[in-house]
């Protein structure tokens, strides 16, 4: 692991995850904002030494589901792979865990 942790906020990987309202069922359009607030609170502590999270509704299909930024700039998939590898993480595993976590949070949110 890197000795320079914790990173400054700007050097952390910003992961923007866009939630589609359809994931929340037929009432998803009315629930997606509240779910994003719910999920944001849960994600704030996940890998917080190297990652900042923004969980928002996916209001436009032209925007990617997951976007990565560092120092205020969008980075490519390859750059995200390198960034996470520097901290001993694998992007495929990272995204798989992210999807599983979102699914669990949706289940928890809908069962409240």
Contact map, one row per residue, 1 for C-alpha under 8 A:
1110000000000000000000000000000000000000000000000000000000000000000000000000000000000011000000000000000000000000
1111100000000000000000000000000000000000000000000000000000000000000000000000000000000010000000000000000000000000
1111100000000000000000000000000000000000000000000000000000000000000000000000000000000000000000000000000000000000
0111111000000000000000000000000000000000000000000000000000000000000000000000000000000000000000000000000000000000
0111111000000000000000000000000000000000000000001100000000000000000000000000000000000000000000000000000000000000
0001111100000000000000000000000000000000000000001100000000000000000000000000000000000000000000000000000000000000
0001111111110000000000000000000000000000000000001100000000000000000000000000000000000000000000000000000000000000
0000011111110000000000000000000000000000000000000000000000000000000000000000000000000000000000000000000000000000
0000001111110000000000000000000000000000000000000001000000000000000000000000000000000000000000000000000000000000
0000001111111000000000000000000000000000000000000000000000000000000001110000000000000000000000000000000000000000
0000001111111000000000000000000000000000000000000100000000000000000001100000000000000000000000000000000000000000
0000001111111100000000000000000000000000000000001111000000000000000001100000000000000000000000000000000000000000
0000000001111110000000000000000000000000000000000111000000000000000111000000000000100000000000000000000000000000
0000000000011111000000000000000000000000000000000011110000000000000111000000000000000000000000000000000000000000
0000000000001111100000000000000000000000000000000011110000000000011110000000000000000000000000000000000000000000
0000000000000111110000000000000000000000000000000000111100000000111100000000000000000000000000000000000000000000
0000000000000011111000000000000000000000000000000000111100000000111000000000000000000000000000000000000000000000
0000000000000001111100000000000000000000000000000000001111000001110000000000000000000000000000000000000000000000
0000000000000000111110100000000100010000000000000000001111000000100000000000000000000000000000000000000000000000
0000000000000000011111110000000100000000000000000000000011100000000000000000000000000000000000000000000000000000
0000000000000000001111111001101100000000000000000000000011000000000000000000000000000000000000000000000000000000
0000000000000000000111111101100000000000000000000000000000000000000000000000000000000000000000000000000000000000
0000000000000000001111111001000000000000000000000000000000000000000000000000000000000000000000000000000001000000
0000000000000000000111111111001100000000000000000000000000000000000000000000000000000000000000000000000001000100
0000000000000000000011111111000000000000000000000000000000000000000000000000000000000000000000000000000000000000
0000000000000000000001011111100000000000000000000000000000000000000000000000000000000000000000000000000000000000
0000000000000000000000011111111000000000000000000000000000000000000000000000000000000000000000000000000000000000
0000000000000000000011111111111100000000000000000000000000000000000000000000000000000000000000000000000000000000
0000000000000000000011000111111100000000000000000000000000000000000000000000000000000000000000000000000000000000
0000000000000000000000000011111110000000000000000000000000000000000000000000000000000000000000000000000000000000
0000000000000000000010010011111111100000000000000000000000000000000000000000000000000000000000000000000000000000
0000000000000000001110010001111111110000000000000000000010000000000000000000000000000000000000000000000000000000
0000000000000000000000000000011111111000000000000000000110000000000000000000000000000000000000000000000000000000
0000000000000000000000000000001111111100000000000000000000000000000000000000000000000000000000000000000000000000
0000000000000000000000000000001111111110000000000000000000000000000000000000000000000000000000000000000001001000
0000000000000000001000000000000111111111000000000000001110000000000000000000000000000000000000000000000000000000
0000000000000000000000000000000011111111100000000000001000000000000000000000000000000000000000000000000000000000
0000000000000000000000000000000001111111110000000000000000000000000000000000000000000000000000000000000000001000
0000000000000000000000000000000000111111111000000000001000000000000000000000000000000000000000000000010010000000
0000000000000000000000000000000000011111111100000000111000000000000000000000000000000000000000000000000000000000
0000000000000000000000000000000000001111111110000000000000000000000000000000000000000000000000000000000000000000
0000000000000000000000000000000000000111111111000000000000000000000000000000000000000000000000000000000000000000
0000000000000000000000000000000000000011111111000000100000000000000000000000000000000000000000000000000000000000
0000000000000000000000000000000000000001111111010001100000000000000000000000000000000000000000000000000000000000
0000000000000000000000000000000000000000111111110000000000000000000000000000000000000000000000000000000000000000
0000000000000000000000000000000000000000011111110010000000000000000000000000000000000000000000000000000000000000
0000000000000000000000000000000000000000000011111110000000000000000000000000000000000000000000000000000000000000
0000000000000000000000000000000000000000000111111111000000000000000000000000000000000000000000000000000000000000
0000111000010000000000000000000000000000000000111110000000000000000000000000000000000000000000000000000000000000
0000111000111000000000000000000000000000000000111111000000000000000000000000000000000000000000000000000000000000
0000000000011110000000000000000000000000000001111111100000000000000000000000000000000000000000000000000000000000
0000000010011110000000000000000000000000000100010111110000000000000000000000000000000000000000000000000000000000
0000000000000111100000000000000000000001001100000011111000000000000000000000000000000000000000000000000000000000
0000000000000111100000000000000000000001000000000001111100000000000000000000000000000000000000000000000000000000
0000000000000001111000000000000000011011000000000000111110000000000000000000000000000000000000000000000000000000
0000000000000001111000000000000010010000000000000000011111000000000000000000000000000000000000000000000000000000
0000000000000000011110000000000110010000000000000000001111100000000000000000000000000000000000000000000000000000
0000000000000000011110000000000000000000000000000000000111111010100000000000000000000000000000000000000000000000
0000000000000000000100000000000000000000000000000000000011111000000000000000000000000000000000000000000000000000
0000000000000000000000000000000000000000000000000000000001111110000000000000000000000000000000000000000000000000
0000000000000000000000000000000000000000000000000000000001111111000000000000000000000000000000000000000000000000
0000000000000000000000000000000000000000000000000000000000011111000000000000000000000000000000000000000000000000
0000000000000000000000000000000000000000000000000000000001011111100000000000000000000000000000000000000000000000
0000000000000000010000000000000000000000000000000000000000001111111000000000000000000000000000000000000000000000
0000000000000001111000000000000000000000000000000000000001000011111000000000000000000000000000000000000000000000
0000000000000011110000000000000000000000000000000000000000000001111100000000000000000000000000000000000000000000
0000000000000011100000000000000000000000000000000000000000000001111110000110000000000000000000000000000000000000
0000000000001111000000000000000000000000000000000000000000000000011111000111100100000000000000000000000000000000
0000000000001110000000000000000000000000000000000000000000000000001111111110000000000000000000000000000000000000
0000000001111100000000000000000000000000000000000000000000000000000111111110000000000000000000000000000000000000
0000000001110000000000000000000000000000000000000000000000000000000011111000000000000000000000000000000000000000
0000000001000000000000000000000000000000000000000000000000000000000011111100000000000000000000000000000000000000
0000000000000000000000000000000000000000000000000000000000000000000011111110000000000000000000000000000000000000
0000000000000000000000000000000000000000000000000000000000000000001111011111000000000000000000000000000000000000
0000000000000000000000000000000000000000000000000000000000000000001111001111101100000000000000000000000000000000
0000000000000000000000000000000000000000000000000000000000000000000100000111111100000000000000000000000000000000
0000000000000000000000000000000000000000000000000000000000000000000100000011111110000000000000000000000000000000
0000000000000000000000000000000000000000000000000000000000000000000000000001111111000000000000000000000000000000
0000000000000000000000000000000000000000000000000000000000000000000000000011111111100000000000000000000000000000
0000000000000000000000000000000000000000000000000000000000000000000100000011111111110000001000000000000000000000
0000000000000000000000000000000000000000000000000000000000000000000000000000111111111000011000000000000000000000
0000000000000000000000000000000000000000000000000000000000000000000000000000011111111100000000000000000000000000
0000000000001000000000000000000000000000000000000000000000000000000000000000001111111110000000000000000000000000
0000000000000000000000000000000000000000000000000000000000000000000000000000000111111111111000000000000000000000
0000000000000000000000000000000000000000000000000000000000000000000000000000000011111111111000000000000000000000
0000000000000000000000000000000000000000000000000000000000000000000000000000000001111111100000000000000000000000
1100000000000000000000000000000000000000000000000000000000000000000000000000000000111111100000000000000000000000
1000000000000000000000000000000000000000000000000000000000000000000000000000000000011111110000000000000000000000
0000000000000000000000000000000000000000000000000000000000000000000000000000000000011111111011000000000000000000
0000000000000000000000000000000000000000000000000000000000000000000000000000000010011001111111000000000000000000
0000000000000000000000000000000000000000000000000000000000000000000000000000000110011000111111100000000000000000
0000000000000000000000000000000000000000000000000000000000000000000000000000000000000000011111110000000000000000
0000000000000000000000000000000000000000000000000000000000000000000000000000000000000000111111111000000000000000
0000000000000000000000000000000000000000000000000000000000000000000000000000000000000000111111111100000000000000
0000000000000000000000000000000000000000000000000000000000000000000000000000000000000000001111111110000000000000
0000000000000000000000000000000000000000000000000000000000000000000000000000000000000000000111111111000000000000
0000000000000000000000000000000000000000000000000000000000000000000000000000000000000000000011111111100000000000
0000000000000000000000000000000000000000000000000000000000000000000000000000000000000000000001111111110000000000
0000000000000000000000000000000000000000000000000000000000000000000000000000000000000000000000111111111000000000
0000000000000000000000000000000000000000000000000000000000000000000000000000000000000000000000011111111100000000
0000000000000000000000000000000000000000000000000000000000000000000000000000000000000000000000001111111110000000
0000000000000000000000000000000000000010000000000000000000000000000000000000000000000000000000000111111111000000
0000000000000000000000000000000000000000000000000000000000000000000000000000000000000000000000000011111111100000
0000000000000000000000000000000000000000000000000000000000000000000000000000000000000000000000000001111111110000
0000000000000000000000000000000000000010000000000000000000000000000000000000000000000000000000000000111111111000
0000000000000000000000110000000000100000000000000000000000000000000000000000000000000000000000000000011111111100
0000000000000000000000000000000000000000000000000000000000000000000000000000000000000000000000000000001111111110
0000000000000000000000000000000000000000000000000000000000000000000000000000000000000000000000000000000111111111
0000000000000000000000000000000000100100000000000000000000000000000000000000000000000000000000000000000011111111
0000000000000000000000010000000000000000000000000000000000000000000000000000000000000000000000000000000001111111
0000000000000000000000000000000000000000000000000000000000000000000000000000000000000000000000000000000000111111
0000000000000000000000000000000000000000000000000000000000000000000000000000000000000000000000000000000000011111
